[in-house]
Amino acid sequence: MTGNQKQTNKTLWERRLKNVPRGVTTAYPVFAEKATNAEIWDIEGKRFIDFGGGIGVQNTGHCHPKVVAAIHKQVDKVLHTAFQIMPYEPYIDLCEKLNAKAPIDGEAKTILFSSGAEALENAVKIARAATGRPGIISFLGGFHGRTMMALALTGKVIPYKKGFGPFASDVYHIPFPMEYHGVTEEDSIKALHNLFKADIDPGRVAAIAIEPVQGEGGFYIASPSFLKKLRAICDEHGILLIADEVQSGFARTGKLFAIEHSGVKPDLIATAKSLAAGMPLSAVIGKTSIMDSVEPGGLGGTYAGNPVACAAGIAVMDLIEEEGILQKSVNLGKLLIQELNEIKKTNPNIGEIRGLGGMVAFELVENGDPNKPSADMAKKLTAKALEHGLVLLSCGVYGNVIRILVPITAEDAIVKEGLNIITKSLKEI
């Protein structure tokens, strides 16, 4: 559309339907115009509180002044050269910071990419090169991305895998512990041992990939004891442990990486999302000996570790430390769980409330029965919340989990305003 005709959500939605395929879903027919910290305004001027955070990308808030300033400064210098052709200092600076902070046992190295899926793809490549083995094990309900290897790892068919197979071979899934839904840690470990007996010799397994807190899967938390058991099994059989920290990383849980809560040190960490506060950037961090197992030229990407994205990542790393973001995440989590427990007292359809730091979710189930998860109620709640000015996301194996990914930097008053909208919306549905 050209000319001076003012755009509305309706006119833009019509253009979106005409020009963009239906395969990429859009949760709401509302178009963002500007955003700051935990608030977004659409093109019609309506304000929304953001409890979605761009699917966990805005841990440090929309358009944080320090990040914006770093981006502007780098834009005036170099936009792109390709790190494989002519490198640049921001890439090295960021890798140094990540190597120093990552919970890796011994010396670490980092390689940068552009998306979470790309990070997982390359973590698998590195693990296979380092071990000389093909097998990869991941978990039911896990989400690792939309590229073909990442889809193979992903433990959910609808909507991610339907129609896209065949997928990469030598990828196996075991249950993720979800005690609220009857899957214990012992069940998961038993399934792993049964997998070794029935489908793949552990001597052929390169890595086990796990989200310390499942993101799209429903914010189920892998306990320290479970992660320690996995670490021990990996050590016993020479298997590498990959922590998928794409959604749970960068202060979301009150630690830089969620796996730090367990004391377990993975061999490789794949991360993205809030690493660069909205700029496309991801990373694989790992033990130096493992990272250096790939021959020169085996890793890379034209846009991987773009200098502008690196500048944003450096700013994020600095402000996490300077502004006490880790403690803010802990405080946010306490506030969310406290308030949600109050809401639950008058709403029997709220089931389990769980969280690790500021990564908090609750289940919607019929009359408090975990065996009756209600995806329909979750859809109605997110739609009603939007009417009242709150961006809210659902997720989960059963589609019934409401996840809260409000920026960690959000003011308490904004968070409580959003929670009040949840209360109001629950009553109305």
C-alpha positions in Angstrom: 0.0 0.0 0.0 1.4 3.4 -0.9 0.4 7.0 -0.4 -0.4 8.8 2.9 -3.3 6.5 3.9 -2.9 5.7 7.6 -2.3 2.0 8.4 -4.4 0.2 10.9 -4.0 -3.3 12.4 -6.8 -4.4 10.1 -5.2 -3.1 6.9 -1.8 -4.5 7.8 -3.3 -7.9 8.7 -5.0 -8.1 5.3 -1.6 -7.4 3.7 0.1 -9.9 5.9 -2.5 -12.6 4.9 -2.0 -11.8 1.2 1.8 -11.7 1.1 3.1 -14.0 3.9 2.5 -17.7 3.9 0.3 -19.3 6.6 3.1 -21.6 7.7 4.5 -18.8 9.9 1.8 -18.2 12.5 1.2 -14.9 14.0 -0.4 -15.0 17.5 -2.2 -11.7 17.4 -3.3 -9.4 14.6 -1.7 -6.4 16.3 1.3 -4.6 14.8 4.1 -3.2 17.0 5.1 0.4 16.4 7.5 1.1 19.3 8.6 -0.5 22.6 10.5 0.3 25.7 11.4 -2.0 28.6 8.2 -4.1 29.3 5.7 -2.0 27.2 4.8 -2.1 23.5 2.6 0.3 21.6 0.8 -0.8 18.4 0.4 1.3 15.2 -2.9 2.5 16.5 -1.4 3.8 19.7 -2.7 1.2 22.1 -0.4 0.2 24.9 0.4 -3.4 25.9 2.3 -4.9 28.8 4.7 -7.4 27.4 4.7 -10.8 29.2 6.1 -12.5 26.1 9.4 -10.7 25.7 9.7 -11.6 22.1 9.6 -15.3 23.2 12.3 -14.8 25.8 14.5 -12.4 23.9 14.0 -9.3 25.9 15.3 -10.3 29.3 17.0 -6.9 29.6 14.0 -5.0 28.2 13.0 -3.6 24.9 15.4 -1.0 23.6 17.6 -0.8 26.7 19.6 2.5 26.3 23.0 0.8 26.7 22.2 -1.8 24.1 20.8 0.8 21.6 23.9 3.1 22.2 26.2 0.1 21.5 24.4 -0.7 18.3 24.5 2.9 17.0 28.2 3.1 17.8 29.0 -0.1 15.9 26.7 0.8 12.9 28.9 3.8 12.2 32.0 1.6 12.0 31.4 -1.8 10.3 28.2 -3.5 9.4 29.6 -6.7 7.9 32.8 -8.2 6.6 32.2 -12.0 7.4 34.3 -13.2 10.3 35.8 -15.9 8.1 37.2 -13.2 5.8 38.2 -10.2 7.8 37.6 -10.6 11.6 36.7 -7.8 14.0 37.3 -7.1 17.7 33.6 -7.2 19.0 33.5 -10.9 18.1 36.6 -11.7 20.1 35.4 -9.4 23.0 32.1 -11.2 23.3 33.7 -14.7 23.1 36.1 -13.8 25.9 33.2 -12.7 28.1 31.2 -15.8 27.4 34.2 -18.1 28.0 34.9 -16.5 31.3 31.3 -16.8 32.5 30.1 -20.1 31.1 29.9 -23.1 33.5 32.4 -25.2 31.6 35.0 -27.3 33.3 38.4 -26.0 32.3 39.3 -23.7 29.4 36.5 -22.8 27.0 36.1 -21.5 23.5 33.0 -19.9 21.8 31.8 -19.7 18.2 29.0 -17.4 17.2 26.0 -18.0 14.9 22.7 -16.2 14.2 19.9 -18.3 15.7 19.1 -20.9 18.3 18.5 -23.6 15.8 21.9 -22.8 14.2 23.5 -23.2 17.6 22.0 -26.6 18.2 22.9 -27.8 14.7 26.5 -26.8 15.2 26.6 -28.3 18.8 25.6 -31.6 17.2 28.3 -31.2 14.5 30.9 -30.5 17.1 29.9 -33.4 19.4 30.0 -35.8 16.5 33.4 -34.6 15.4 34.8 -34.7 18.9 33.5 -38.2 19.7 33.5 -39.9 16.3 30.0 -41.1 17.1 26.7 -40.5 15.4 23.9 -40.9 18.1 22.1 -38.0 19.7 19.6 -38.3 22.5 17.1 -35.6 23.4 13.8 -35.4 25.3 10.1 -35.6 24.6 8.5 -32.1 24.7 11.9 -30.5 24.0 12.1 -27.8 21.4 15.5 -27.2 19.7 14.6 -25.2 16.6 13.1 -25.4 13.1 16.0 -26.5 10.9 16.2 -30.2 10.0 18.6 -31.4 12.6 17.0 -29.2 15.2 13.6 -30.6 14.2 15.0 -34.1 14.6 16.0 -33.3 18.2 12.6 -31.6 18.9 10.3 -33.9 20.7 6.9 -32.6 19.5 5.4 -33.4 16.1 2.5 -30.9 15.9 3.0 -28.2 14.7 6.8 -28.3 14.3 7.6 -31.6 12.5 4.4 -32.4 10.6 5.0 -32.9 6.9 8.8 -32.2 7.0 10.3 -35.6 7.4 12.4 -37.7 6.9 14.7 -36.3 9.6 18.3 -37.1 10.5 18.9 -40.6 11.7 20.5 -41.7 14.9 18.3 -39.3 17.0 16.4 -40.8 19.9 14.0 -39.4 22.5 13.3 -40.2 26.1 10.7 -38.8 28.5 11.5 -35.5 30.3 10.7 -35.6 34.0 7.2 -34.0 34.6 6.1 -35.3 37.9 2.9 -33.1 37.7 1.9 -35.3 34.8 3.2 -38.6 36.2 6.7 -38.8 34.8 9.4 -39.2 37.5 13.1 -38.8 37.2 13.4 -42.5 37.7 11.1 -43.1 34.7 13.4 -41.0 32.6 16.6 -42.6 33.7 15.0 -46.1 33.2 13.9 -45.1 29.7 17.5 -44.0 28.9 18.9 -47.4 30.1 16.2 -49.2 28.1 17.2 -47.1 25.0 20.8 -48.4 25.5 19.5 -51.9 25.6 17.1 -51.8 22.8 18.1 -49.2 20.2 21.6 -47.8 20.5 24.8 -48.9 22.2 25.9 -46.1 24.5 29.3 -46.4 22.8 27.7 -45.0 19.6 26.1 -42.0 21.3 27.9 -38.6 20.8 25.7 -36.5 23.1 22.6 -36.0 25.2 21.0 -32.6 24.6 18.7 -31.2 27.3 17.0 -28.0 28.2 17.6 -27.4 31.9 14.2 -25.8 31.8 12.1 -26.8 28.9 10.9 -23.7 27.0 8.3 -24.4 24.4 7.7 -27.7 26.2 6.1 -26.0 29.2 8.8 -24.7 31.6 9.3 -28.1 33.3 12.5 -27.9 35.3 15.2 -30.6 35.3 16.2 -31.0 39.0 19.8 -30.8 40.1 19.6 -34.5 41.0 18.4 -35.5 37.5 21.1 -33.4 35.8 23.7 -35.0 38.0 22.5 -38.4 37.1 22.7 -37.5 33.4 26.2 -36.1 33.9 27.3 -39.4 35.6 25.9 -41.5 32.8 27.6 -39.3 30.2 30.9 -39.6 32.0 30.5 -43.4 32.3 30.0 -43.9 28.6 32.1 -41.0 27.1 29.0 -39.1 26.0 29.0 -35.3 25.8 26.3 -33.3 27.6 24.8 -30.4 25.7 22.8 -27.8 27.6 20.3 -26.1 25.4 20.1 -22.7 27.1 18.5 -20.8 24.1 15.5 -19.7 26.2 16.7 -20.3 29.7 20.0 -18.4 29.4 21.1 -14.9 30.1 19.6 -14.3 33.6 16.2 -15.7 32.9 16.4 -18.1 35.8 18.5 -15.9 38.2 21.8 -17.4 36.9 23.5 -16.6 33.6 22.7 -20.1 32.6 20.0 -22.3 34.1 22.2 -25.4 34.5 24.3 -23.4 37.1 21.5 -24.0 39.6 22.5 -27.7 39.6 26.3 -27.4 39.9 26.5 -29.6 36.8 29.0 -28.5 34.1 28.0 -29.4 30.5 30.5 -30.1 27.8 28.7 -27.8 25.3 26.2 -24.9 25.8 24.0 -23.7 23.0 22.5 -20.3 23.6 20.7 -17.4 21.8 17.6 -15.3 22.4 18.4 -12.8 25.1 22.2 -12.9 24.3 21.8 -9.8 22.2 18.5 -8.3 23.3 16.8 -8.6 19.9 19.7 -8.7 17.5 20.1 -12.1 15.7 22.9 -13.8 17.6 23.6 -17.2 19.1 26.6 -19.1 20.4 28.1 -22.5 21.1 30.4 -22.5 24.1 32.4 -25.6 25.1 35.5 -27.2 26.3 38.5 -26.1 24.3 39.5 -29.7 23.4 36.0 -30.4 22.1 35.6 -27.1 20.3 38.9 -27.6 18.5 38.0 -31.1 17.3 36.5 -29.7 14.1 38.8 -29.2 11.1 39.3 -25.6 9.9 36.5 -24.5 7.6 34.0 -27.0 9.2 32.1 -24.3 11.1 31.0 -20.8 10.3 28.3 -18.8 8.5 28.1 -15.7 6.4 26.3 -13.6 8.9 27.4 -15.6 12.0 28.6 -13.2 14.7 27.7 -10.1 12.9 29.6 -7.1 14.4 26.5 -5.1 15.2 24.9 -8.1 16.9 28.2 -8.7 18.8 28.2 -5.1 20.0 24.7 -5.7 21.4 25.8 -8.9 23.1 28.7 -7.2 24.8 26.4 -4.5 26.1 24.0 -7.2 27.4 26.8 -9.0 29.2 28.0 -5.7 30.8 24.6 -4.5 31.9 23.7 -7.9 33.4 26.6 -7.4 35.8 26.3 -3.6 36.2 22.6 -3.5 36.9 22.3 -6.7 39.0 20.1 -8.4 36.6 20.6 -11.9 38.1 19.2 -10.7 41.5 16.4 -8.9 39.8 15.4 -12.1 38.1 15.4 -13.9 41.5 13.2 -11.1 42.9 10.9 -11.2 39.9 10.4 -14.9 40.2 9.4 -14.5 43.9 6.9 -11.8 43.0 5.4 -13.8 40.2 5.0 -17.0 42.2 3.6 -15.1 45.2 1.0 -13.3 43.2 0.0 -16.3 41.1 -0.5 -18.3 44.3 -2.9 -15.6 45.4 -4.8 -15.8 42.1 -4.9 -19.6 42.4 -6.8 -19.4 45.7 -9.9 -18.1 43.8 -9.4 -20.0 40.5 -9.7 -23.8 40.7 -8.5 -24.1 37.0 -5.0 -23.1 37.8 -2.9 -26.2 38.4 0.8 -26.3 39.2 2.7 -23.0 39.4 6.4 -23.5 38.8 9.5 -21.4 38.1 13.2 -21.0 38.4 14.1 -17.3 39.0 12.1 -15.2 36.5 11.2 -18.2 34.3 7.7 -18.8 35.6 4.6 -20.7 34.3 1.3 -22.1 35.4 -0.9 -24.9 34.1 -4.6 -24.5 33.2 -6.5 -27.7 34.1 -10.1 -28.5 34.6 -11.0 -28.1 38.3 -7.4 -28.6 39.4 -7.1 -32.0 37.8 -3.6 -32.5 36.2 -5.1 -35.3 34.0 -7.4 -32.7 32.3 -5.1 -30.1 30.8 -7.1 -27.4 29.0 -5.5 -26.0 25.9 -8.9 -24.3 25.1 -8.8 -22.4 28.3 -5.2 -21.2 27.6 -6.2 -20.0 24.1 -9.2 -18.1 25.6 -7.0 -16.6 28.3 -4.3 -15.3 26.0 -7.0 -13.8 23.7 -8.8 -12.1 26.5 -5.6 -10.8 28.0 -4.7 -9.2 24.7 -8.1 -7.4 24.7 -7.1 -5.9 28.1 -3.6 -4.9 26.9 -1.4 -7.8 27.9 0.7 -9.9 25.6 0.7 -13.4 27.1 2.0 -16.7 25.6 0.9 -20.3 26.0 3.1 -23.4 25.5 3.5 -27.0 26.7 3.1 -30.5 25.5 -0.7 -30.2 26.0 -0.9 -26.5 25.0 -2.3 -25.6 28.4 0.7 -23.8 30.0 0.9 -20.1 30.4 4.5 -18.9 30.4 5.6 -15.5 31.7 8.7 -14.0 30.0 8.3 -10.4 31.1 11.5 -8.4 30.8 13.5 -8.9 34.0 14.0 -5.1 34.1 10.2 -4.5 34.3 9.1 -2.3 37.2 7.1 -4.2 39.9 4.1 -1.9 39.2 4.1 -3.0 35.6 4.3 -6.7 36.5 1.5 -6.4 39.0 -0.6 -4.6 36.4 -0.1 -7.5 34.1 -1.0 -10.0 36.8 -4.2 -8.1 37.5 -5.1 -8.4 33.8 -4.6 -12.2 34.1 -6.9 -12.2 37.2 -9.6 -10.2 35.3 -9.3 -12.3 32.1 -9.6 -15.6 34.0 -12.8 -14.4 35.6 -14.2 -13.3 32.2 -13.5 -16.6 30.5 
